Amino acid sequence: MSLKKVFALAAALAISGGSLFAQKILVGADFETRFDNREYANNDFNESQTLFSARLTPRIGIEWQEKNQLVVGVEMMQNFGQYNPQGDRFLSDVKPLMYYRFKTANVQANAGIFNRKELMGDYSTAFFSDSTRFYHNRLSGFLGRYVSTQRQKTYVELAVDWEGMYSEASREMFRILSAGRYTTRPGFYVGYAFSMFHFAGSKLNENVTDNLLLNPYIGWEFNAFFDFDIQGGLLFAPQRGRSVDHTWRKPYGGQLDVTISRWGLKIENNLYLGKNLQPLRNYVANPLTGGGPYLRPGRPLCRRTVLRDHQAHLQPHVGRLRSQILPRHDARRGRHGLPLRRNGTRHAAGRPAVGRHPAAL
């Protein structure tokens, strides 16, 4: 179904359902830029490069009964300085967004194509690197989540992302994501994150590769002039490349993350101790993980430190263009607007991402 037909359907629903429900038109946009200068002097674990891109995502939708939202939009990406052998293009890439969201105080369900920042789970850099989160930022499938209203930051979620369709030109690929967190007492928490990526075959290549990653963790959040978040966990990554051999590789390790934030800035320090979590990365055509390259070390201890704008992870909202389609006595008192971004969204690279930027490979 084309975007034109989806938008026509949304308009028809808004008109035909006018006698039953109070509806709101939701309009907004999200603009992001990324500048990342990577220089790896005396270090060969990754390629030195500068990544500079911008993305604009306008959206429009309708909301009814304060629980249901139907949204369509488009992501317009430009990688500055990108070389195109077929001639210059106005934009590097354009991708659609279209999804339905049901949301209450406890339950949320998404279906369609939506931003991966809808994910609430704490997926560490072992799951998704910074460049993966930016350049491969859409999820196509389903998301379901339960959030406790009795315990702060307590939730469990499950998502399915269908990344490739079985054909002669592409391989069947899908990923299952799950995460949960339980606040035991103020400041202390336990949780987990899980990913299972199935990289199946195409009509011309029937090889199959599987990759799993499990990350149970514990953490402590507190304030001492700065906001601190200290988290320690285990990483277990069983994987098998049937195109290479039929052996299950089972690398593991531990990761300690320390985050300090104040004045809109955040410093992240990631310490990893363990085996190479990506042993098949150089053996299969499509890398199985979007995790950071420092997790495939030549020696068992690696550290990564990042300074970032903490405000970039806050969640903007789209405004309402009109709050009343029905008469005033039918309009319901609105809650907060349409969320467009969620902290902790991340997803895998390993194929040409939005804009086909080399950072995602």
BADODREN-922784 format. One record per residue (C-alpha): residue in three letters; chain; y, z, x negated. Coordinates in pm, 1 decimal, always signed. Layout:
# BADODREN-922784
ALA:A:Y:Z:X
...
This chain:
# BADODREN-922784
MET:A:+0.0:+0.0:+0.0
SER:A:+338.0:-100.5:-141.8
LEU:A:+629.5:+142.6:-182.1
LYS:A:+812.2:-52.1:+87.6
LYS:A:+533.6:+13.5:+336.4
VAL:A:+509.8:+380.3:+239.4
PHE:A:+880.9:+429.1:+294.7
ALA:A:+857.6:+245.7:+629.2
LEU:A:+576.0:+479.0:+731.5
ALA:A:+782.0:+783.9:+636.4
ALA:A:+1075.4:+656.7:+843.3
ALA:A:+846.9:+586.1:+1139.3
LEU:A:+705.8:+937.5:+1125.0
ALA:A:+1055.9:+1080.9:+1115.2
ILE:A:+1156.1:+887.1:+1426.3
SER:A:+837.5:+906.3:+1631.9
GLY:A:+789.4:+1277.3:+1571.4
GLY:A:+1146.2:+1362.4:+1653.7
SER:A:+1062.5:+1504.4:+1993.9
LEU:A:+810.6:+1750.2:+1850.9
PHE:A:+938.1:+1893.4:+1521.7
ALA:A:+1261.3:+1970.6:+1345.3
GLN:A:+1283.7:+1737.4:+1046.4
LYS:A:+1496.6:+1719.9:+736.3
ILE:A:+1570.9:+1434.1:+504.2
LEU:A:+1530.6:+1536.2:+139.1
VAL:A:+1707.8:+1346.3:-138.1
GLY:A:+1719.3:+1420.4:-508.5
ALA:A:+1668.0:+1295.5:-861.1
ASP:A:+1536.1:+1425.5:-1190.5
PHE:A:+1670.9:+1307.0:-1527.6
GLU:A:+1501.9:+1388.7:-1857.2
THR:A:+1558.0:+1291.2:-2218.9
ARG:A:+1341.7:+1354.2:-2521.4
PHE:A:+1448.3:+1342.6:-2886.0
ASP:A:+1185.8:+1447.9:-3136.2
ASN:A:+1228.4:+1382.9:-3508.2
ARG:A:+891.7:+1437.9:-3675.3
GLU:A:+880.8:+1450.3:-4053.1
TYR:A:+550.9:+1560.8:-4208.0
ALA:A:+631.2:+1587.8:-4576.3
ASN:A:+321.4:+1653.8:-4789.2
ASN:A:+109.5:+1666.0:-4474.2
ASP:A:-114.3:+1384.5:-4349.0
PHE:A:-239.6:+1529.3:-4019.0
ASN:A:-0.9:+1313.6:-3814.2
GLU:A:+234.7:+1017.9:-3844.2
SER:A:+603.6:+1074.8:-3918.8
GLN:A:+826.3:+919.0:-3653.7
THR:A:+1124.8:+973.4:-3427.6
LEU:A:+1073.2:+969.7:-3050.0
PHE:A:+1378.0:+905.8:-2832.2
SER:A:+1338.6:+830.2:-2462.0
ALA:A:+1499.1:+884.4:-2122.6
ARG:A:+1356.2:+891.0:-1770.4
LEU:A:+1526.5:+883.5:-1429.8
THR:A:+1327.3:+972.9:-1116.5
PRO:A:+1508.5:+931.3:-782.6
ARG:A:+1319.2:+1056.5:-473.6
ILE:A:+1353.1:+1064.2:-99.4
GLY:A:+1136.6:+1234.4:+160.0
ILE:A:+1111.3:+1412.1:+490.4
GLU:A:+1017.6:+1772.0:+571.6
TRP:A:+888.7:+1902.4:+904.3
GLN:A:+778.9:+2244.6:+1028.3
GLU:A:+904.3:+2385.2:+693.7
LYS:A:+552.8:+2335.7:+551.6
ASN:A:+500.8:+1959.9:+529.0
GLN:A:+673.1:+1713.3:+298.4
LEU:A:+620.7:+1340.4:+249.6
VAL:A:+795.8:+1203.9:-57.5
VAL:A:+833.3:+862.8:-223.6
GLY:A:+1009.9:+790.5:-549.9
VAL:A:+1006.7:+587.8:-867.6
GLU:A:+1003.8:+680.8:-1237.9
MET:A:+1216.5:+457.2:-1460.5
MET:A:+1148.3:+500.5:-1831.9
GLN:A:+1333.8:+365.0:-2133.3
ASN:A:+1212.1:+412.7:-2490.8
PHE:A:+1517.1:+354.5:-2706.1
GLY:A:+1461.2:+89.3:-2971.1
GLN:A:+1123.9:-18.8:-2834.0
TYR:A:+1013.3:-357.3:-2965.1
ASN:A:+889.0:-604.5:-2706.9
PRO:A:+744.5:-926.7:-2853.1
GLN:A:+780.8:-1105.2:-2517.8
GLY:A:+1152.4:-1042.9:-2502.7
ASP:A:+1377.8:-758.0:-2404.3
ARG:A:+1312.4:-588.2:-2073.2
PHE:A:+1560.5:-393.5:-1868.4
LEU:A:+1328.1:-89.1:-1870.7
SER:A:+1022.4:+4.6:-2074.7
ASP:A:+823.2:+91.0:-1763.4
VAL:A:+853.9:+167.2:-1392.7
LYS:A:+594.9:+373.5:-1203.9
PRO:A:+576.9:+492.9:-840.6
LEU:A:+557.6:+844.4:-700.4
MET:A:+423.6:+899.4:-347.9
TYR:A:+266.9:+1216.5:-219.9
TYR:A:+218.5:+1456.9:+66.2
ARG:A:+269.6:+1829.8:+7.2
PHE:A:+167.2:+2120.3:+229.5
LYS:A:+314.4:+2450.5:+117.9
THR:A:+324.6:+2806.7:+251.4
ALA:A:+386.5:+3138.8:+80.7
ASN:A:+22.2:+3151.8:-36.0
VAL:A:-117.4:+2799.5:-28.0
GLN:A:-9.1:+2464.4:-167.6
ALA:A:-189.5:+2129.8:-147.4
ASN:A:-71.6:+1796.9:-290.4
ALA:A:-229.8:+1454.6:-244.2
GLY:A:-112.9:+1125.4:-392.7
ILE:A:+76.2:+1048.2:-713.3
PHE:A:+301.5:+1333.2:-823.2
ASN:A:+453.7:+1493.6:-1130.8
ARG:A:+218.1:+1700.5:-1342.7
LYS:A:+481.4:+1972.7:-1348.7
GLU:A:+355.3:+2063.2:-1003.1
LEU:A:+78.5:+2241.7:-1194.3
MET:A:+139.4:+2614.1:-1229.4
GLY:A:-142.2:+2687.0:-1475.8
ASP:A:-76.2:+2796.8:-1831.4
TYR:A:-236.7:+2506.9:-2018.3
SER:A:-180.1:+2564.6:-2388.6
THR:A:-102.0:+2300.6:-2650.3
ALA:A:-478.7:+2269.6:-2699.8
PHE:A:-481.1:+2088.5:-2363.7
PHE:A:-151.1:+1901.2:-2372.8
SER:A:+90.9:+1840.3:-2657.7
ASP:A:+465.7:+1815.8:-2602.9
SER:A:+462.8:+1435.7:-2621.6
THR:A:+168.5:+1417.2:-2380.6
ARG:A:+355.9:+1628.0:-2126.9
PHE:A:+653.4:+1393.9:-2141.6
TYR:A:+498.4:+1046.8:-2173.1
HIS:A:+189.8:+1098.5:-1957.2
ASN:A:+345.1:+1308.2:-1687.0
ARG:A:+192.3:+1189.6:-1359.2
LEU:A:-119.0:+1309.3:-1180.5
SER:A:-302.7:+1079.2:-939.4
GLY:A:-529.9:+1266.0:-704.2
PHE:A:-530.3:+1613.1:-554.8
LEU:A:-398.2:+1961.2:-628.0
GLY:A:-485.7:+2282.5:-444.6
ARG:A:-351.9:+2628.4:-525.8
TYR:A:-355.0:+2983.4:-391.8
VAL:A:-77.5:+3225.2:-496.6
SER:A:-89.6:+3599.7:-426.9
THR:A:+211.5:+3751.8:-254.5
GLN:A:+95.3:+4103.1:-345.0
ARG:A:+63.0:+4057.3:-721.7
GLN:A:+334.0:+3882.8:-921.4
LYS:A:+224.3:+3572.1:-1117.7
THR:A:-129.1:+3582.8:-977.6
TYR:A:-279.3:+3250.2:-874.6
VAL:A:-572.9:+3009.7:-899.9
GLU:A:-555.0:+2628.5:-885.4
LEU:A:-776.9:+2321.5:-900.1
ALA:A:-669.1:+1962.2:-958.7
VAL:A:-845.4:+1627.0:-985.7
ASP:A:-674.1:+1341.6:-1169.7
TRP:A:-827.4:+994.5:-1139.6
GLU:A:-708.2:+812.5:-1451.5
GLY:A:-910.0:+491.5:-1452.5
MET:A:-1093.9:+263.6:-1207.0
TYR:A:-1426.6:+102.1:-1288.0
SER:A:-1372.1:-269.3:-1353.1
GLU:A:-1401.3:-530.0:-1625.6
ALA:A:-1054.3:-445.9:-1753.2
SER:A:-1064.8:-65.1:-1737.8
ARG:A:-1306.3:+224.0:-1768.9
GLU:A:-1372.3:+484.3:-1504.2
MET:A:-1197.5:+806.1:-1608.2
PHE:A:-1126.5:+1128.5:-1427.0
ARG:A:-1023.3:+1478.6:-1523.6
ILE:A:-1081.5:+1809.7:-1348.7
LEU:A:-828.2:+2083.8:-1423.3
SER:A:-837.1:+2446.1:-1319.9
ALA:A:-639.5:+2756.1:-1412.3
GLY:A:-598.1:+3110.1:-1290.8
ARG:A:-406.3:+3423.3:-1375.4
TYR:A:-429.5:+3785.6:-1263.4
THR:A:-160.1:+4045.4:-1331.2
THR:A:-344.6:+4368.8:-1403.3
ARG:A:-31.0:+4585.5:-1429.0
PRO:A:+339.1:+4514.7:-1490.0
GLY:A:+364.1:+4301.5:-1801.9
PHE:A:-10.5:+4264.8:-1866.8
TYR:A:-223.4:+3974.6:-1748.1
VAL:A:-555.7:+3792.7:-1795.6
GLY:A:-625.7:+3430.9:-1719.9
TYR:A:-804.7:+3109.4:-1799.3
ALA:A:-752.4:+2734.4:-1824.5
PHE:A:-1021.9:+2469.0:-1800.1
SER:A:-1041.2:+2091.7:-1840.4
MET:A:-1331.3:+1849.4:-1799.1
PHE:A:-1263.7:+1486.9:-1887.9
HIS:A:-1525.6:+1224.3:-1801.3
PHE:A:-1464.8:+898.6:-1989.8
ALA:A:-1717.4:+662.4:-1832.1
GLY:A:-1781.5:+293.9:-1884.3
SER:A:-1647.5:-38.0:-1761.1
LYS:A:-1843.3:-340.4:-1642.7
LEU:A:-1839.4:-468.5:-2001.1
ASN:A:-1895.6:-134.7:-2177.0
GLU:A:-2126.4:+127.5:-2029.4
ASN:A:-2076.4:+395.8:-2294.5
VAL:A:-1990.9:+742.6:-2162.1
THR:A:-1811.1:+1030.0:-2331.7
ASP:A:-1753.2:+1381.9:-2202.4
ASN:A:-1507.8:+1643.4:-2318.7
LEU:A:-1469.9:+2001.8:-2193.9
LEU:A:-1224.2:+2271.3:-2293.7
LEU:A:-1225.5:+2635.1:-2184.0
ASN:A:-952.0:+2884.4:-2271.3
PRO:A:-982.7:+3246.9:-2150.7
TYR:A:-685.9:+3461.0:-2258.3
ILE:A:-503.1:+3791.4:-2225.0
GLY:A:-129.8:+3848.3:-2256.9
TRP:A:+163.8:+4086.6:-2250.3
GLU:A:+518.5:+4013.2:-2130.4
PHE:A:+803.0:+4254.2:-2203.4
ASN:A:+1174.8:+4271.7:-2278.3
ALA:A:+1328.5:+4426.3:-2589.4
PHE:A:+1671.3:+4261.1:-2595.1
PHE:A:+1474.3:+3934.0:-2617.9
ASP:A:+1207.3:+3827.1:-2368.3
PHE:A:+865.9:+3834.3:-2536.1
ASP:A:+538.1:+3678.8:-2424.3
ILE:A:+239.1:+3746.0:-2652.7
GLN:A:-85.4:+3573.8:-2561.2
GLY:A:-420.2:+3557.1:-2736.5
GLY:A:-724.0:+3359.9:-2631.2
LEU:A:-1043.3:+3178.0:-2723.6
LEU:A:-1089.0:+2799.2:-2725.4
PHE:A:-1432.0:+2643.7:-2670.2
ALA:A:-1456.5:+2262.5:-2663.0
PRO:A:-1808.1:+2118.4:-2611.0
GLN:A:-1806.7:+1737.7:-2621.5
ARG:A:-2045.4:+1445.3:-2651.4
GLY:A:-1978.7:+1082.1:-2737.1
ARG:A:-2272.1:+874.2:-2619.1
SER:A:-2121.9:+568.7:-2787.4
VAL:A:-2147.2:+758.8:-3117.3
ASP:A:-2465.2:+963.2:-3069.0
HIS:A:-2614.1:+1198.2:-2809.9
THR:A:-2528.1:+1519.2:-2993.1
TRP:A:-2321.3:+1787.3:-2822.5
ARG:A:-2053.1:+1911.6:-3059.7
LYS:A:-1935.2:+2264.5:-2982.9
PRO:A:-1622.9:+2351.4:-3183.8
TYR:A:-1442.9:+2676.5:-3113.0
GLY:A:-1155.4:+2888.6:-3236.1
GLY:A:-887.2:+3136.3:-3142.2
GLN:A:-517.9:+3091.7:-3071.3
LEU:A:-231.6:+3340.6:-3076.8
ASP:A:+94.2:+3235.2:-2908.5
VAL:A:+418.4:+3431.2:-2943.6
THR:A:+720.4:+3321.9:-2739.0
ILE:A:+1070.8:+3469.3:-2777.6
SER:A:+1352.2:+3359.2:-2545.8
ARG:A:+1716.8:+3444.3:-2476.0
TRP:A:+2047.4:+3263.8:-2409.6
GLY:A:+1864.3:+2959.2:-2275.5
LEU:A:+1668.3:+2905.5:-2599.6
LYS:A:+1301.9:+2964.5:-2667.9
ILE:A:+1105.1:+2992.7:-2992.6
GLU:A:+730.7:+2928.3:-2973.1
ASN:A:+493.0:+3014.6:-3254.4
ASN:A:+131.0:+2899.0:-3222.4
LEU:A:-132.5:+3022.8:-3467.3
TYR:A:-477.6:+2861.5:-3456.3
LEU:A:-784.9:+2981.3:-3645.0
GLY:A:-1108.9:+2790.5:-3606.1
LYS:A:-1291.8:+2459.7:-3624.8
ASN:A:-1166.6:+2108.8:-3554.7
LEU:A:-1136.8:+2094.1:-3174.2
GLN:A:-1112.7:+1712.2:-3172.5
PRO:A:-1412.7:+1589.0:-3376.1
LEU:A:-1449.5:+1267.0:-3172.7
ARG:A:-1086.4:+1162.5:-3181.8
ASN:A:-1141.6:+887.9:-3440.5
TYR:A:-1473.3:+764.1:-3298.0
VAL:A:-1388.8:+658.1:-2943.1
ALA:A:-1135.4:+400.0:-2826.8
ASN:A:-970.4:+647.4:-2589.9
PRO:A:-899.8:+990.1:-2741.5
LEU:A:-1047.4:+1260.2:-2521.9
THR:A:-770.5:+1511.9:-2550.4
GLY:A:-392.8:+1526.0:-2528.1
GLY:A:-383.0:+1839.1:-2743.3
GLY:A:-161.6:+1881.5:-3045.4
PRO:A:-275.5:+1729.2:-3377.1
TYR:A:-257.9:+2065.5:-3553.7
LEU:A:-581.1:+2157.6:-3369.3
ARG:A:-783.8:+1919.7:-3585.8
PRO:A:-701.1:+2084.4:-3919.4
GLY:A:-841.7:+2014.8:-4261.6
ARG:A:-845.3:+2388.1:-4317.8
PRO:A:-929.9:+2666.4:-4071.3
LEU:A:-583.8:+2824.7:-4030.7
CYS:A:-285.6:+2633.7:-3890.0
ARG:A:+56.2:+2736.9:-3756.1
ARG:A:+313.7:+2556.0:-3542.3
THR:A:+669.2:+2669.5:-3463.0
VAL:A:+897.7:+2502.7:-3207.8
LEU:A:+1255.7:+2570.9:-3096.6
ARG:A:+1333.4:+2434.3:-2752.0
ASP:A:+1583.1:+2454.2:-2467.3
HIS:A:+1435.5:+2711.6:-2230.1
GLN:A:+1644.0:+2577.9:-1941.0
ALA:A:+1455.6:+2248.0:-1959.3
HIS:A:+1154.9:+2422.3:-1805.7
LEU:A:+1337.6:+2560.6:-1505.4
GLN:A:+1264.0:+2402.0:-1170.9
PRO:A:+1545.5:+2199.0:-1013.5
HIS:A:+1548.6:+2130.5:-641.3
VAL:A:+1639.6:+1828.6:-439.4
GLY:A:+1914.1:+1872.3:-184.8
ARG:A:+1910.8:+1789.1:+183.4
LEU:A:+2112.7:+1483.7:+275.9
ARG:A:+2105.3:+1578.0:+644.6
SER:A:+1973.5:+1899.6:+790.5
GLN:A:+1951.4:+1782.7:+1149.9
ILE:A:+1774.0:+1486.2:+1300.4
LEU:A:+1701.5:+1668.3:+1625.6
PRO:A:+1952.8:+1854.6:+1841.2
ARG:A:+2092.3:+2176.4:+1697.2
HIS:A:+1878.2:+2407.7:+1909.0
ASP:A:+1559.7:+2248.1:+1765.4
ALA:A:+1658.6:+2264.9:+1400.1
ARG:A:+1486.7:+2539.0:+1204.6
ARG:A:+1645.1:+2752.9:+940.3
GLY:A:+1558.0:+2584.7:+610.8
ARG:A:+1404.9:+2747.1:+307.8
HIS:A:+1459.0:+2631.2:-49.2
GLY:A:+1464.1:+2257.5:-116.2
LEU:A:+1198.5:+2023.4:-239.9
PRO:A:+1063.1:+2133.0:-580.9
LEU:A:+1061.6:+1849.6:-828.2
ARG:A:+940.6:+2023.9:-1145.3
ARG:A:+704.6:+2304.8:-1229.1
ASN:A:+665.5:+2481.5:-1561.7
GLY:A:+335.7:+2441.4:-1736.8
THR:A:+261.2:+2078.2:-1636.3
ARG:A:+70.4:+1891.6:-1892.7
HIS:A:-182.9:+1621.8:-1921.4
ALA:A:-385.8:+1408.8:-2149.2
ALA:A:-290.4:+1119.5:-2363.1
GLY:A:-518.1:+869.8:-2523.3
ARG:A:-429.7:+562.6:-2320.9
PRO:A:-105.2:+364.3:-2290.7
ALA:A:+116.5:+621.5:-2120.9
VAL:A:+432.2:+579.9:-1915.6
GLY:A:+638.1:+339.4:-2119.6
ARG:A:+349.4:+275.5:-2362.3
HIS:A:+518.1:+500.4:-2615.8
PRO:A:+325.7:+563.3:-2940.0
ALA:A:+379.1:+937.4:-2901.1
ALA:A:+110.4:+953.4:-2636.2
LEU:A:-157.3:+790.9:-2849.3
